[in-house]
Amino acid sequence: MTLQQLKCFIELSEELHFTKAADNLYVSQAAFSYSINSLEDELGTKLFNRTRKSVSLTIQGRLFLPYAKQMFLSLDSGIKKLHSYQNLATDTVRITYTRAIAFGQFSEKLHQFCMRFPQVPIELIPAGSTEAALQTLHDGKADLAFSYAVGCDLRSFPVYTQNLRIAFSENHPLADKEQIELSDILHEDFVTGTQKGVMRDHLQHIFEHSGMKPHISYTSEDAWAQLMYVTTGKAIALIPEGAYNVPHVIYKTLNHPVSRRQVFLSCLPDTPLKAGVKTMIDFFVDSSAVIISDRPEVTL
């Protein structure tokens, strides 16, 4: 059985006229008739009733027709899928992200994406802050931005929630406590980022939520330097879950309703999406790969 035989069968089932069906496929009537006859011989049954004045489908022809059409639909879908796969390898997906997001779920999900779509080339562009990441996106230097905030002029999707932990020296009096309450750390010295740092903002938000202020004794833009303060027992720190693995530092869950951060995936709203970019959005937002126009999105 050949594709040409099936094409002839479907065309004749619609035209019910040998000459018209043959002309539509740009083949001679003799070649067209041969395809129909050979298909019937292979199937062992007549697909058409033929008289001098008319052509009609037999019962067997009517039974076989939807399956023949479905085969061509499946073939067309397969060709489109193949072309889509090939297109994924042509454009690099440029991803910007804040350093606080770089670990934990983000790195795990990115690893899973690359395992599933190894043909998609990516470029990673770290940013020092949410503002810097979103600016990189606005400047056209990145296709996607992972950050803690969304912009009113961006198309943004919530992709996962990141837990925040309290980092202690292993010799800290609270090191053996399973879960930390805010009351436990009211008078502790904190080390965090500068005035524009994401973690500093969230640390203050956690305390302000309960009508208090954190005691910030040390600041540093460098996350490793912050953890050195923790290691020496000089301070404690608010750290994204899974962010760093430093000797002599332990991480504890803070029992507080806002000790989590929502991570958003953003893109420019009026820019045509490359195949790889659309595939990455689909993957991060929902592994079921629903069309992105149907996804819940956040616009502020």
Sine and cosine of phi, psi and omega as CSV:
sin_phi,cos_phi,sin_psi,cos_psi,sin_omega,cos_omega
0.00,0.00,0.77,-0.64,-0.05,-1.00
-0.90,-0.44,0.30,-0.95,0.07,-1.00
-0.89,0.46,-0.59,0.81,0.00,-1.00
-0.89,0.45,-0.65,0.76,0.04,-1.00
-0.87,0.50,-0.70,0.72,-0.03,-1.00
-0.93,0.36,-0.61,0.79,0.06,-1.00
-0.87,0.49,-0.70,0.71,0.01,-1.00
-0.89,0.46,-0.66,0.75,-0.01,-1.00
-0.89,0.46,-0.74,0.68,-0.03,-1.00
-0.91,0.41,-0.67,0.74,-0.02,-1.00
-0.90,0.43,-0.66,0.75,0.01,-1.00
-0.93,0.37,-0.56,0.83,0.02,-1.00
-0.90,0.43,-0.43,0.90,-0.01,-1.00
-1.00,-0.01,-0.63,0.77,-0.04,-1.00
-1.00,0.06,-0.55,0.84,-0.08,-1.00
0.80,0.60,0.60,0.80,0.01,-1.00
-0.43,-0.90,0.88,-0.47,-0.12,-0.99
-0.88,0.48,-0.71,0.70,-0.07,-1.00
-0.91,0.42,-0.72,0.69,0.00,-1.00
-0.90,0.44,-0.68,0.74,-0.02,-1.00
-0.90,0.43,-0.66,0.75,0.02,-1.00
-0.90,0.43,-0.67,0.74,0.02,-1.00
-0.89,0.46,-0.63,0.78,0.00,-1.00
-0.88,0.47,-0.53,0.85,-0.01,-1.00
-0.99,-0.13,0.05,1.00,0.03,-1.00
0.85,0.53,0.69,0.72,0.08,-1.00
-0.79,-0.61,0.36,-0.93,0.02,-1.00
-0.94,0.34,0.41,-0.91,0.00,-1.00
-0.91,0.42,-0.53,0.85,0.01,-1.00
-0.92,0.40,-0.70,0.72,0.01,-1.00
-0.92,0.38,-0.60,0.80,0.01,-1.00
-0.90,0.44,-0.73,0.68,0.00,-1.00
-0.89,0.46,-0.61,0.79,0.02,-1.00
-0.89,0.46,-0.66,0.76,0.01,-1.00
-0.89,0.45,-0.68,0.73,0.00,-1.00
-0.92,0.40,-0.71,0.70,-0.03,-1.00
-0.90,0.44,-0.68,0.73,-0.02,-1.00
-0.93,0.37,-0.55,0.83,0.06,-1.00
-0.92,0.40,-0.69,0.72,0.03,-1.00
-0.89,0.46,-0.65,0.76,0.02,-1.00
-0.89,0.46,-0.66,0.75,-0.03,-1.00
-0.92,0.38,-0.61,0.79,-0.01,-1.00
-0.99,0.15,-0.30,0.95,0.02,-1.00
0.97,0.26,0.45,0.89,-0.01,-1.00
-0.37,-0.93,0.40,-0.92,0.06,-1.00
-0.99,0.13,0.73,-0.69,0.02,-1.00
-0.98,-0.17,-0.33,0.94,-0.03,-1.00
-0.72,-0.69,0.59,-0.80,0.22,-0.98
-1.00,0.00,0.76,-0.65,-0.05,-1.00
-0.83,-0.55,0.78,-0.63,0.18,-0.98
-0.76,-0.65,0.08,-1.00,0.01,-1.00
-0.90,0.43,-0.46,0.89,-0.10,-1.00
-0.96,-0.27,-0.27,0.96,-0.10,-1.00
-0.46,-0.89,0.33,-0.94,0.11,-0.99
-0.75,-0.66,0.72,-0.70,0.03,-1.00
-0.59,-0.81,0.41,-0.91,0.03,-1.00
-0.96,0.28,0.64,-0.76,0.16,-0.99
-0.98,0.18,0.11,-0.99,0.08,-1.00
-0.85,0.53,-0.67,0.74,0.02,-1.00
-0.89,0.45,-0.61,0.79,0.02,-1.00
-0.90,0.44,-0.67,0.75,0.02,-1.00
-0.91,0.41,-0.57,0.82,0.03,-1.00
-0.93,0.37,-0.61,0.79,-0.10,-1.00
-0.99,0.15,-0.45,0.89,-0.12,-0.99
-0.83,0.56,-0.78,0.63,-0.04,-1.00
-0.88,0.48,-0.51,0.86,0.01,-1.00
-0.96,0.29,-0.60,0.80,0.06,-1.00
-0.91,0.42,-0.68,0.74,0.03,-1.00
-0.91,0.42,-0.65,0.76,0.00,-1.00
-0.89,0.45,-0.56,0.83,0.01,-1.00
-0.89,0.46,-0.65,0.76,0.01,-1.00
-0.95,0.32,-0.57,0.82,0.07,-1.00
-0.90,0.44,-0.67,0.74,0.02,-1.00
-0.91,0.41,-0.64,0.77,0.02,-1.00
-0.90,0.44,-0.67,0.74,0.03,-1.00
-0.89,0.45,-0.66,0.75,0.05,-1.00
-0.89,0.45,-0.64,0.77,0.02,-1.00
-0.90,0.43,-0.64,0.77,0.02,-1.00
-0.91,0.41,-0.68,0.74,0.03,-1.00
-0.90,0.44,-0.64,0.77,0.01,-1.00
-0.90,0.44,-0.66,0.75,0.01,-1.00
-0.90,0.44,-0.69,0.72,0.02,-1.00
-0.90,0.44,-0.64,0.77,0.03,-1.00
-0.88,0.47,-0.67,0.74,0.02,-1.00
-0.88,0.47,-0.68,0.73,0.00,-1.00
-0.92,0.40,-0.58,0.81,0.01,-1.00
-0.92,0.39,-0.48,0.88,-0.02,-1.00
-0.87,0.49,-0.51,0.86,-0.09,-1.00
-1.00,0.08,-0.03,1.00,-0.12,-0.99
-1.00,-0.05,-0.45,0.89,-0.09,-1.00
-0.85,-0.52,0.75,-0.66,0.05,-1.00
-0.97,0.23,0.73,-0.68,0.08,-1.00
-1.00,-0.01,0.90,-0.43,-0.03,-1.00
-1.00,-0.08,0.86,-0.51,-0.13,-0.99
-0.87,-0.49,0.84,-0.54,0.14,-0.99
-0.95,-0.32,0.50,-0.86,-0.10,-1.00
-0.37,-0.93,0.43,-0.90,0.07,-1.00
-0.99,0.15,0.48,-0.88,-0.07,-1.00
-0.88,0.47,-0.54,0.84,-0.01,-1.00
-0.92,0.40,-0.34,0.94,-0.02,-1.00
-1.00,-0.02,-0.25,0.97,-0.22,-0.98
-0.89,0.45,-0.23,0.97,-0.09,-1.00
-0.90,-0.44,-0.02,-1.00,0.07,-1.00
0.92,0.39,-0.78,-0.62,-0.11,-0.99
-0.89,0.46,-0.59,0.81,-0.03,-1.00
-0.87,0.49,-0.77,0.64,-0.02,-1.00
-0.91,0.41,-0.57,0.82,0.01,-1.00
-0.93,0.37,-0.70,0.71,0.00,-1.00
-0.92,0.39,-0.61,0.79,0.03,-1.00
-0.91,0.41,-0.62,0.79,0.08,-1.00
-0.88,0.48,-0.71,0.70,0.01,-1.00
-0.89,0.45,-0.64,0.77,0.02,-1.00
-0.88,0.47,-0.71,0.71,-0.03,-1.00
-0.93,0.37,-0.49,0.87,0.08,-1.00
-0.95,0.33,-0.59,0.81,-0.04,-1.00
-0.99,0.15,-0.56,0.83,-0.02,-1.00
-0.80,-0.60,0.93,0.37,-0.07,-1.00
-0.91,0.41,-0.29,0.96,-0.04,-1.00
-0.99,0.16,-0.18,0.98,-0.05,-1.00
-1.00,0.10,0.91,-0.41,0.06,-1.00
-0.97,0.24,0.66,-0.75,0.01,-1.00
-0.79,-0.61,0.44,-0.90,0.12,-0.99
-0.78,-0.63,0.80,-0.60,-0.04,-1.00
-0.98,-0.17,0.77,-0.64,-0.05,-1.00
-0.82,-0.58,1.00,-0.06,0.00,-1.00
-0.93,0.38,0.55,-0.84,0.02,-1.00
-0.78,-0.63,0.54,-0.84,-0.06,-1.00
-0.97,0.24,-0.31,0.95,-0.04,-1.00
-0.44,-0.90,0.21,-0.98,0.07,-1.00
-0.87,0.49,-0.68,0.74,0.00,-1.00
-0.87,0.50,-0.66,0.75,-0.01,-1.00
-0.92,0.39,-0.63,0.78,0.01,-1.00
-0.90,0.43,-0.71,0.70,-0.02,-1.00
-0.93,0.36,-0.53,0.85,0.05,-1.00
-0.93,0.37,-0.62,0.79,0.06,-1.00
-0.87,0.49,-0.63,0.78,0.05,-1.00
-0.91,0.41,-0.73,0.68,0.00,-1.00
-0.88,0.48,-0.58,0.81,-0.04,-1.00
-0.97,0.24,-0.05,1.00,0.01,-1.00
0.98,0.20,0.24,0.97,0.01,-1.00
-1.00,0.00,-0.11,0.99,0.04,-1.00
-0.62,-0.79,0.45,-0.89,0.06,-1.00
-1.00,-0.04,-0.53,0.85,-0.05,-1.00
-0.68,-0.73,0.53,-0.85,0.06,-1.00
-0.77,-0.64,0.76,-0.66,0.13,-0.99
-0.97,-0.25,0.85,-0.53,-0.07,-1.00
-0.41,-0.91,0.06,-1.00,0.01,-1.00
-1.00,0.01,-0.08,1.00,-0.09,-1.00
-0.74,-0.67,0.28,-0.96,0.08,-1.00
-0.84,-0.55,0.43,-0.90,0.05,-1.00
-0.95,-0.30,0.47,-0.88,-0.02,-1.00
-0.92,0.40,-0.34,0.94,-0.03,-1.00
-0.96,-0.28,0.36,0.93,-0.01,-1.00
-0.84,-0.54,0.37,-0.93,0.17,-0.99
-0.99,-0.16,0.90,-0.43,-0.15,-0.99
-0.80,-0.60,0.56,-0.83,-0.03,-1.00
-0.77,-0.64,0.76,-0.65,0.13,-0.99
-0.95,0.32,0.80,-0.60,-0.08,-1.00
-0.92,-0.38,-0.55,0.84,0.10,-1.00
-0.19,-0.98,0.20,-0.98,0.03,-1.00
-0.95,-0.32,0.73,-0.69,-0.01,-1.00
-0.97,-0.26,0.82,-0.57,0.06,-1.00
-0.98,0.19,0.56,-0.83,0.07,-1.00
-0.94,-0.35,0.64,-0.77,-0.04,-1.00
-0.85,-0.52,0.35,-0.94,0.12,-0.99
-0.99,-0.13,0.80,-0.60,0.01,-1.00
-0.99,-0.11,0.79,-0.61,0.02,-1.00
-0.84,-0.54,0.41,-0.91,0.26,-0.97
-0.92,0.38,0.54,-0.84,-0.02,-1.00
-0.89,0.46,-0.29,0.96,0.01,-1.00
-0.99,-0.13,0.07,1.00,-0.01,-1.00
-0.92,0.38,0.60,-0.80,0.01,-1.00
-0.83,0.56,-0.43,0.90,0.00,-1.00
-1.00,-0.04,0.05,1.00,-0.10,-1.00
-0.89,0.46,-0.47,0.88,-0.04,-1.00
-1.00,-0.01,-0.08,1.00,-0.02,-1.00
-0.99,0.16,0.74,-0.68,-0.09,-1.00
-0.92,0.38,-0.69,0.72,-0.06,-1.00
-0.72,-0.69,0.67,-0.74,-0.08,-1.00
-0.98,-0.19,0.74,-0.67,0.11,-0.99
-0.99,-0.12,0.41,-0.91,0.01,-1.00
-0.87,0.50,-0.57,0.82,0.01,-1.00
-0.90,0.45,-0.41,0.91,0.01,-1.00
-0.94,0.35,-0.44,0.90,-0.14,-0.99
-0.88,-0.48,0.30,0.95,-0.02,-1.00
-0.86,0.51,-0.60,0.80,-0.10,-0.99
-0.95,-0.30,0.23,0.97,0.02,-1.00
-0.99,0.17,0.51,-0.86,0.12,-0.99
-0.99,0.13,0.77,-0.63,0.01,-1.00
-0.96,-0.28,0.52,-0.85,0.24,-0.97
-0.90,-0.44,0.71,-0.71,-0.02,-1.00
-0.43,-0.90,-0.14,-0.99,-0.03,-1.00
-0.98,0.19,-0.14,-0.99,-0.02,-1.00
-0.98,0.21,-0.13,-0.99,-0.08,-1.00
-0.86,0.52,-0.46,0.89,-0.05,-1.00
-0.99,-0.17,0.14,0.99,-0.06,-1.00
-0.97,0.26,0.60,-0.80,-0.01,-1.00
-0.90,0.44,-0.72,0.69,-0.03,-1.00
-0.91,0.40,-0.59,0.81,0.04,-1.00
-0.89,0.46,-0.71,0.70,0.02,-1.00
-0.85,0.52,-0.68,0.73,-0.05,-1.00
-0.96,0.28,-0.57,0.82,0.08,-1.00
-0.86,0.51,-0.72,0.69,0.02,-1.00
-0.91,0.42,-0.59,0.80,0.00,-1.00
-0.90,0.43,-0.65,0.76,0.02,-1.00
-0.86,0.50,-0.73,0.69,-0.02,-1.00
-0.94,0.33,-0.68,0.74,-0.01,-1.00
-0.90,0.43,-0.49,0.87,0.06,-1.00
-0.86,0.51,-0.48,0.87,0.02,-1.00
-0.96,-0.28,0.27,0.96,0.06,-1.00
0.96,0.28,0.49,0.87,-0.04,-1.00
-0.75,-0.66,0.06,-1.00,0.07,-1.00
-0.76,-0.65,0.63,-0.78,0.04,-1.00
-0.97,0.24,0.46,-0.89,0.05,-1.00
-1.00,-0.06,1.00,-0.07,-0.04,-1.00
-1.00,-0.02,0.93,-0.36,-0.06,-1.00
-0.98,-0.20,-0.44,0.90,-0.06,-1.00
-0.70,-0.72,0.55,-0.84,0.07,-1.00
-0.70,-0.71,0.53,-0.85,0.06,-1.00
-0.30,-0.95,0.65,-0.76,0.07,-1.00
-0.96,0.28,-0.39,0.92,-0.07,-1.00
-1.00,0.03,0.86,-0.51,-0.05,-1.00
-0.90,0.43,-0.58,0.82,0.00,-1.00
-0.92,0.38,-0.60,0.80,0.06,-1.00
-0.90,0.43,-0.63,0.77,0.06,-1.00
-0.85,0.53,-0.69,0.73,-0.03,-1.00
-0.95,0.32,-0.39,0.92,0.10,-1.00
-0.93,0.37,-0.59,0.81,0.11,-0.99
-0.88,0.47,-0.63,0.78,0.01,-1.00
-0.92,0.39,-0.71,0.70,-0.03,-1.00
-0.85,0.53,-0.65,0.76,-0.03,-1.00
-0.98,0.19,-0.08,1.00,0.01,-1.00
0.99,0.14,0.16,0.99,-0.02,-1.00
-0.97,0.22,-0.45,0.90,-0.08,-1.00
-0.36,-0.93,0.16,-0.99,0.16,-0.99
-0.89,-0.45,0.21,-0.98,-0.08,-1.00
-0.57,-0.82,0.46,-0.89,0.14,-0.99
-1.00,-0.05,0.85,-0.52,-0.15,-0.99
-0.76,-0.65,0.65,-0.76,0.11,-0.99
-0.89,0.47,0.62,-0.79,-0.01,-1.00
-0.86,0.51,0.74,-0.67,0.05,-1.00
0.97,0.22,0.18,0.98,-0.12,-0.99
-0.96,0.27,-0.74,0.67,-0.13,-0.99
-0.66,-0.75,0.54,-0.84,0.07,-1.00
-0.85,-0.53,0.99,-0.14,-0.09,-1.00
-0.88,-0.47,0.72,-0.69,0.04,-1.00
-0.85,0.53,0.63,-0.78,0.09,-1.00
0.95,0.31,0.24,0.97,0.07,-1.00
-0.86,-0.50,0.73,-0.69,0.06,-1.00
-0.87,-0.49,0.40,-0.92,-0.10,-1.00
-0.83,-0.55,0.76,-0.65,-0.06,-1.00
-0.85,-0.53,0.53,-0.85,0.05,-1.00
-0.97,0.26,0.73,-0.69,0.08,-1.00
-1.00,-0.09,0.86,-0.50,0.00,-1.00
-0.99,0.17,1.00,0.06,-0.04,-1.00
-0.46,-0.89,0.64,-0.76,-0.10,-0.99
-0.90,0.43,-0.34,0.94,-0.02,-1.00
-0.91,-0.42,0.43,0.90,0.04,-1.00
-1.00,0.05,0.61,0.79,0.04,-1.00
-0.63,-0.78,0.44,-0.90,0.04,-1.00
-0.81,-0.59,0.70,-0.71,0.10,-0.99
-0.99,0.12,0.76,-0.65,0.04,-1.00
-0.98,-0.20,0.74,-0.67,-0.02,-1.00
-0.91,-0.41,0.54,-0.84,0.13,-0.99
-0.95,-0.33,0.84,-0.55,-0.09,-1.00
-0.83,-0.56,0.48,-0.88,0.12,-0.99
-0.58,-0.81,0.26,-0.97,0.04,-1.00
-0.95,0.30,0.70,-0.72,-0.14,-0.99
-0.95,0.31,-0.49,0.87,-0.13,-0.99
-0.96,-0.30,0.24,0.97,0.00,-1.00
-0.99,-0.17,0.80,-0.61,0.04,-1.00
-0.84,0.54,0.71,-0.70,-0.05,-1.00
-1.00,0.08,0.78,-0.62,0.13,-0.99
-0.92,0.38,0.38,-0.93,-0.06,-1.00
-0.84,0.54,-0.69,0.72,-0.02,-1.00
-0.92,0.39,-0.59,0.81,0.02,-1.00
-0.91,0.41,-0.73,0.68,0.01,-1.00
-0.88,0.48,-0.66,0.75,0.00,-1.00
-0.90,0.44,-0.63,0.78,0.01,-1.00
-0.93,0.37,-0.64,0.77,0.06,-1.00
-0.87,0.49,-0.74,0.67,0.03,-1.00
-0.82,0.57,-0.71,0.70,-0.08,-1.00
-0.92,0.40,-0.73,0.69,-0.07,-1.00
-0.95,0.31,-0.61,0.79,-0.06,-1.00
-0.97,0.26,-0.67,0.74,-0.04,-1.00
-0.29,-0.96,0.86,-0.51,-0.06,-1.00
-0.90,0.44,-0.21,0.98,0.04,-1.00
-0.97,0.25,-0.13,0.99,0.09,-1.00
0.84,0.55,0.75,0.66,0.13,-0.99
-0.94,0.35,0.51,-0.86,0.01,-1.00
-0.83,0.55,0.72,-0.69,-0.18,-0.98
-0.90,0.44,-0.43,0.90,0.03,-1.00
-0.92,0.39,-0.30,0.96,0.01,-1.00
-1.00,-0.08,-0.02,1.00,-0.12,-0.99
-0.99,0.13,0.44,-0.90,0.11,-0.99
-0.94,0.35,0.78,-0.62,0.01,-1.00
-0.79,-0.61,0.35,-0.94,-0.05,-1.00
-0.91,-0.42,0.82,-0.57,0.11,-0.99
-0.73,-0.68,0.81,-0.58,-0.04,-1.00
-0.94,-0.35,0.00,0.00,0.00,0.00
